[in-house]
Amino acid sequence: ASTSETNKSAHVMMAAENKATPTLEAKEWHLLPLPSAVSSSSAPVGEEQEQVEVGVVEIHPNNQKIVYATRRRSDHGRDLGKELIVVQDITPRSHHDTTSSSTTTERSNPITCSFTLRELIQHLNQFRETEYLTSISDIPNAEEILQGGHMDAVTSLTVPLVSVQSLGAVQHVSFLDGDALRYVVAPGLVGDDDDKRNGYLNRERLLIGFRRCMVVVSIDCFNKLHIEAFIGPVNVDEYENDTKIQKRQPSSFAIPISEHILAYGCYDGGIRFYDIQKRQQAKACLGPNGRTNPIVKMVNANPTVLQSSQQQSFRGPRIISACVSANAYLWELDISIDLPTGEINQFDIPPPVACFDGMVAAVSARGVPVTYPPPLSPTTRASLSPCSSWDQTDLLQEQFRISYDAHEDRLCFAFSPDAIGTSLNPHATRQERLN
């Protein structure tokens, strides 16, 4: 009897070990080599050894690849044009050894495409000029004016060039290809053969965000770069002198609603929807957080598996907007799109179905009234604009982060120590707040 019990205990222990959560062994980790922004053949002596580091990175939600932007350690902003946007495959590749009849795993991880920020700027200026000339083609005597008419008119009919310095470093990058969209976008809003309908086979499609604008690019099978959309100010001079135009500019990075529709928050507290295919605004709404409370975060909120109760109430794609004061709103859009043509059949924006005050929830459990840190104060919020300093913009972006778990249908707030510490002890030093 004792022998059988011992054997039984041994079987139980073995079963428990087999059911244990598998761990990732060290041999399964590997470093991806960063590309050099300078070719060794044309670079001065010693410059080919210059190191680069990853500035921002995004993992593809469906495929085994990543996209990232590099930053040169020794540049210190001297030449941002050499920064690279890189798409790299991270799929392990099996190699069969004919001599030993064994299969080993290679990690070559080829770079599927890469381009410098300077190349992006060149294509972007060409795109902006072409789009602007197309938009004024209906103006009487436009061609005569452009060929040497009135100087004032010529000035008004030109598009200021975008420079690397005016854009700054890449702040955000994400995938917009069909496989990525099907993971985050609500069902029925992304077709199956989107690349074929575009007229050429897109190998990659990316959304690149800067501090004051966003660019949608695609790379075809011939490794040629195409600009699909530019979301930002048309005229830089007018933009800097007109407060109304400033307030309509993006204050958050965009998220996809469908194959061709992007949603982003603005400095006036509103949400605007941009049609990539038509290259124009498709819809806009004013957020309930007020005109002096810019939206700084946007996320998709489409659950992967709907419960029976959710299936009855789920009407369309859901998005979450979060303003500077850390108030988040859940929106349920009523949109219908003809997938073959991309035309919008119907697009209504009902009021938000839920509101969540992240800052209050983070500190109310301690019974402490909410005290916003200086970057989140009402005075600072009201003065925000695209012309605010980059340091201030970055500080606001770092105050809190939000993410959505599609499997659990759950929203997660993550606050910086400064934001929470200010409410817990407004008069504390920064080190005390961090503690």
MONOR-V25621 format. One record per run of one state. SS is the DSSP state (2 for helix, 1 for strand, 0 for the rest). FROM is the first residue (numbers start at 1). LEN is the number of residues. If there is no record, write none. Layout:
[[SS/FROM/LEN] [SS/FROM/LEN]]
//
This chain:
[[0/1/1] [2/2/17] [0/19/7] [2/26/3] [0/29/18] [2/47/3] [0/50/2] [1/52/8] [0/60/5] [1/65/8] [0/73/7] [2/80/3] [0/83/1] [1/84/6] [0/90/3] [1/93/5] [0/98/4] [1/102/5] [0/107/4] [1/111/6] [2/117/19] [0/136/6] [2/142/5] [0/147/4] [2/151/6] [0/157/7] [2/164/4] [0/168/4] [1/172/4] [0/176/2] [2/178/7] [0/185/9] [2/194/4] [0/198/4] [1/202/8] [0/210/4] [1/214/7] [0/221/4] [1/225/7] [0/232/4] [2/236/6] [0/242/1] [2/243/5] [0/248/2] [1/250/1] [0/251/4] [1/255/2] [0/257/4] [1/261/6] [0/267/3] [1/270/6] [0/276/4] [1/280/7] [0/287/8] [1/295/6] [0/301/7] [2/308/6] [0/314/4] [1/318/6] [0/324/3] [1/327/12] [0/339/4] [1/343/7] [0/350/4] [1/354/4] [2/358/9] [0/367/7] [2/374/3] [0/377/1] [2/378/6] [0/384/6] [2/390/8] [0/398/2] [1/400/6] [0/406/4] [1/410/6] [0/416/1] [2/417/8] [0/425/5] [2/430/5] [0/435/1]]
//
